[in-house]
Amino acid sequence: MAGVDIATAHWLATPDGLAAIEAAAACGPEPLAAAAALRRDRPDLSPGQASAALEQAGLRRLAFERYGIDAQRLLLTRAELEQATRPGIAAHRAALLRASGVTRVLDLTAGLGFDAAACAAAGMAVRALERDPVTAALCRHNWPLVEVVDADATEAQALAVELERLAPTDAVFADPARRDPDGPRDARLRAMPERDPARWAPPWPWLAALPHPRVAAKVAPSLPVPDGWHAEWSSVHRVVVECALYSWPVFAEGRRAVVWAGGEAIVVPSGPPGPTAPADRLGDWLYEPDPAILKAGAVATVLADHPQVRPLGPHSTWLTGPESQLGPAVRGFEVISLLDGSERQQRRRLDALAVATLTVKSRDTGVAPATVLRGLGRREGAGHVLVLTRLGDRSIRVLCRPARGLPA
C-alpha cells in the first residue's frame, strides 16, 4: 500500500482504524470532497491515518465494483487487489485440492489471502508466507484462521524448513506476482514481466522445480502448459482471467475450461479430437465458444455434445448449426445474411436492412474491426454482429444478431 508503514498497517486493523475507514466510506467517492469531510468529522486523525483510511475506503469500492469482492471487513492494497483471485475461483480451486486428498496447504505467496482463506474454508490447514511486512499484517487481519508467516519463500533455508513440514499428500500453492507495481507507468512496459515467466516473483522456473510432488500455481493464461501438468483455464464475462496448473492429476482430463456464468462454474473438459468434418455450408446459427474453451482445446467436447454442429473450418474458432443456443458456455448468433460483393454493395445491403451500428468480430482473419467499420461506413455499436471468418477456402462476412438476451 503506497506510503503506508507497518505502524499504520497495524493501526488500520484496530477498532479505531476500522471505524476511520467506515467514516471515510461514508464521505463518498469523490476524493477531494471525501478528504475534506473526513477532516471535519474525524479531526483526531493524523494526515497519514486519514489518507490510509480514505485509500482503504476507495479500495473496498474498487474490489466490489471491478472484481465482485465484498471487502467490507477487509484491508487491501491496490497492487495485491489487482492480482487477487476472485472468491468463486478460489473456492473452486480449494474444493479441487480438498477432493484430491489434500489436508494441508503451504501458500508461498499469501498476498491479501483470498486463496489461503478459501483453502481454510474448505477444511484444510493453511500456512501462508508473505515477504512484505505490511501485506502480511493486512492478511493476518483479514483471515484469522490462516497462519500467516513473515517470510520470503525464495530464501533457500526458509523454504527447506517449510517443505520439511509437509507430507507427500499436502500441497504447495503459489500465485506469482506478474507485474512490477513500481515499474514504468507505460502499460506495455509494465506488462513485460507477465510475458516473461522468468521475471515473475517468484519465477516460474523456480516454482516448476520445487521438490514436492504436489504443486499448484495460478499463472498467466498464456503460459505454455509444462509436460505432465494438468491445466484449467477460468473465464469471467468471457475474459480468461487465469490458468491453474497442477503437478499431479487433480482431475481426470489433462486440460479443461471453467466458464463462470451467473456465479456458477461450468466445467468443459477437453477430449480427443473427433472425426467431425468441417461444415460445407453456413447453418442458421453461428456459435462462439467461450475463450476458455478455446484455450483448453475443449471445442471437441462441445461438438460431441451437439452432433448437428460443425466447425466452419479446421482452424476456425466459429461453429455453425441449426440450434439457437448451445448453453451458457457457447454464444449463439442468428445468421441474417452473407455480405458478398464489393464494399459498396455491402453498404447498400446494410442500408436495406437498416443496420446503422455493428460489432465486428474478426479474430479469424486478423483484420482490424475499425478498418472494417470505416469501409462499410458504420459506427461501432450493439445490436448486430459482423463475423469475418472462412468457410472452406473462401473468406466470408456474416451478418448476425445475438441470441435473445445476450450482448453482442
N, C-alpha and C positions, 0 to 999 in steps of 0.2 A: 504494500500500500504506500503510495508516493508520500514521502515526507513524514511518515509515522514511525516513531521509535518504539522500542519494546515496552517502555513505561506507558505510553499512550495506548498501545495494544492491550495491555493488562487493564488499564482504566476502562476501556470500552466494554470489557467483559464484566465490569462491576455493575450493581444496580443503578448507580448514578450515571455511568456511561450509557447503559441501555436506555435509561429514561431520557438522556440527552438526545439519543438517536430518535426516539419516539417524538420528542419535541421538534427536532429538525424535520422529520417527515411531515408533521402537521403544518409546517410552514410553507409547504407547496413545492412544486418542481422548478420554479424559476429561480436561478442561482442567486442573483443579487437581492431579490425581494426576500428569499428564504434566509439569507445571511443576516439581513437587517432585522427580520422578525425574530430570529433566534437570539441575536444580541439583546433585543428588547425583553424577550421572555426569559432568557437564562443569562443574566449579567454575571453570574458567578463563574461561568466557563472561561477558561483561558482561550486565547486565539487558537492555539493548537488543538484544544479539545473541541471547540466549536467547529473548526474546519474538519476534523475527523468525524464528528457526528453528522455533519452535512454530507460528507462523502459517503458514509455508510447508508444514509437515507437514500441517496441517489443510486447507489449500487443495488440496494434492495428493489427499487423500482425497475432498474435495468434487468435484474435477474428474473423478475416476473414477466415484464413486457417482451423481452427478447428470447428468454430460454424457458419460460413457463415454470420457473422455480419459485415456490413460496418461501421467501427468505426472511420472514418477519422476525424470527428469533436468531438469525444467523449473522455472523460477522464475516465480511468479504474483502477481497482485494480485486481490483479490475483485471490485473494480469491473470490471476487464477480463475476468476469467473469466466473469462473469455475461453478458457480451455476446460472448464468444468464439465463433467459428464451429466447429461440430463438425468433426472432421478429415475424415470422409467427405464432407460437403458441400463443404468447402474443396477437397478433391481433385477432386471432380466439377466445380466451377466452374473450377478451374485447367485441367482437361482440355478444357473447352469453349473457354477462351481460347487454349490452345495449338493446338487443332484449327482455330481461325479464323485462324491465321497469326501470332498474337502471339508475339514472341520476347523482348520486354522489358516489364516492368510497373513502373509508378510507383505505389506504395501510399501514399496520402496520410494514412492513419490506422493506423499499424503496430500499436498496442496490444501484445499479447503475441506477435503474429507468426504466428498459425496460417494466415491466408490467404497471407501472404507466403511462408511455408515451403512451403505446398502448390504455389505457383507455381514456386518454385525447384526442388522435387522433380519438377515436370513438365517441367523443362528450360529454363525462362525465366530471364533475368537480372532480379533484383528489387532495386529501390532503395526503401526504406521510410522514410517520415518519421514522427517521433513528437515531439510537443511537450513531453511530460513527461519530464524527465531520468531519473527513477527507472525509469519504464516502459521507456524507451529502453535503459537499461542491462540490464534483465532480458531484453528482447527480443534484444539483441545476444548475451547469453549463450545464450539458447535456440536460436538459429538462426545459427551461424557463417557459413553460406553466403549469408545475406541481408545486404545493405549497409544498415545502419540509420543514419539521419541524425537528429541532434537538430535539429528544425526544425518550425515551425508552418506548415502548408500554406496557411493563410488569410492569411498575410502576402504582400502583392501581389508584392513584389520577389522573395522566395524562390520563390514559385510560378512566376513568369515564367521564372526561371532553370531550374527543373526542367522545365517544359514545353518549353523550347527544346532540351533534350537528347533529346526524343522524336521518333521518326519517326511518320508518319501511321498505320502499321500497329502501333505499340506501343499499350499500353493504360494507362489511368489507373483505379485501383481505390480505392474508399473505403467504409468501414463507419462511418458517423457515429454518435457516441455519442447515444443517445436518452433517457438518464436522467441526472439530476444526482446523483452519489453524495453530494454534500454538501448536498443539498436537504432538504426536510421528510421526516421519517421516515414520515409518513402515506402509505400505499401509493397512495391516489388522487391525492394532490398530487404525489408523485414520478413518477407516470406521465404527468403533464400534458405534458412535453416530447415524449413518444412520440407523443402525439396531435397535436402541432403541429410539422410538419416545419421550420418557420422557426426553431424553437428547438433543433434538433439541432446537434451540433458535429462537423463544420461543417454549416451549414444546408442543407437540400435545395435551395432555390432557387439557392444558390451553386454546389452541385455540378452541378445540371442545366445551368447556364450556362457550365461550364468550356469554354474554347476549344480543344477537342481532339476529333477525330472518333470516338475510341473511349473511352467512359467506362463503367465497370461499377460498380455500387453494391449493397451489401447494405442493404436498407431494411426498415422495419416492414411486415408483411403487409397492413396496412390502407391503405397509401399508394395513392391512385389512380394508375394507370399513365399516364404522360405520353404524348401523341401521338408516334408514331414510335419509341417504345422497346419492346424486347422484354422480357417478364417471365416469371419462373419461380418458382413457389411450392414450397417444400420442407416436408414434414411428417415428423415423427418421433413414433412412438407415437400417431398420429392427432392430433397437435398441429402446426399450421402455425407453424414456428419462424422463417421468414424469407421474404422475397421478394428475388430477384436481378433487377436491372434492367440492360439493356444498350442503349446508344445506337446500336448497329449490329446487323445480323442475325446473331447468333451461332448461332441455329438457325432452321429454316425457318418454324416456326409463330410467330405473334406472342405467344402465351401457351401455357404448358404447366405441368403439375404434375409434381413428383418426389416419389414416395412411398417412404420408406425403410422396408424390411421385411426383417428378418433380416440387416441390414448391406448389403443390395443396393438400388440405386436403380431404381425402376420409373417410367419416364417415360410420362406420359399427355398427349399433345398435345391442344390444343384444335382444334376444327374447326367448320365452318359448321353451324348447327343444321339437322338433317334434318327430314323431314316426319312424324316419329314422332308418332302420336296418343296422347293420354293413355289409360291403361287404363280400361276400362269396368267392370272388376270386380277384386277382390283375388285375386292369384295365391297359389300355395302358399308363396311366399317374398317377404319384403321385403328390399331392399338399400339399404345406406347408403354412398354414395361417400365416400372419404376427403375431409376438409375441404379439402385442397389441390386436389383435383379440382373442388370447388365454386368455390373462389377463382379457378381458372384458366378456369372456364367450359368444362370438358372433359367434361361429362356426355354430350354428343352423341357423343363418341368411344366411351364405354362402350356406349351404345345401338347404335352402328353395329357394334360387335364382337359384340353379343348381340341378334339380331333378335327373339327372343321376349320380351325385356324391355321394359317400358313405364314411363314416369313415372306417378306417381299423379295428377298434375295439372300444369298449365302452370307453377305456381310452387312445386311441392313439391320438397323435397330427397330424397324417397324414390322408389325404383323398385320394381317388382314383376314377378314372372315365375315360371316353373316350375323353374329351375335352382337347385341347392343353394348353389353358390358361383360367383362371377364373377372370382376371382383375389384376390390379397392386397391390392389397392388398393380393393376394394369388399367390405364385410362383409355376410354373409348372415344373415337371421333367419327361422327356420321359423315360419310362421303357425300358431298353435294355435286362436285363437278371436277373433271380434269381440266386444267388450264393448258390449252395447246396453242400452237402458233406463235406469232411474234408478240413482243410485249405490248404493242399497240392493240393487237387482237385480244390479249389477255385483259388489258384495261377495259376494253369495251364489254367483255364478258362480266367483269366485276361490276361495271356500271349497270348492266342489265339485271344483275342480281342484287343491286342496291347495297353492295359491300363497300363501306366507307373506311373501315379500320380492319387491321389484320394483326394476328400474332404469327410470326414466321418461325418455323422450326426447320433448320437446315443443317443439322449436325452430320447427316449422312453425306453431304456434299462439300462442306467447308465454305460455302458462300455466306458472306456476312448478311444477316437479316436486314440491316439498314440499306444495303445495296439493292436488295430485292424490293423493299418498300419504295425506295426512290424511283426505281424503274417502273413500278406499277402505279406511281402517283397516289400512294395510300399512306395513311398515318398508322402508327402502331397503336393497337388497342384490342380490347377483348371482344368476344362475340364470334368471330370467325378465325379459323386457323388455316394457314397455308403450309403444307408439308412439302419440302423438297427432298426427294429421295430417288431411288432407282427401282424399276420393275424390270427384271431380266437385264438386258443390256442397254436399256434406254433410261434417260433421266425423265422424271415426271414431276409435275406440280399438281398437288391435290388440294382442292378447297374443301374444308371440313367445318363442322361445328361440333363443339364438345358435347358429350352425352349430358343429358339433362341433370342439372345440379352440380356440374363440375366446372371449375375455372378452366380457362384456356391454358 
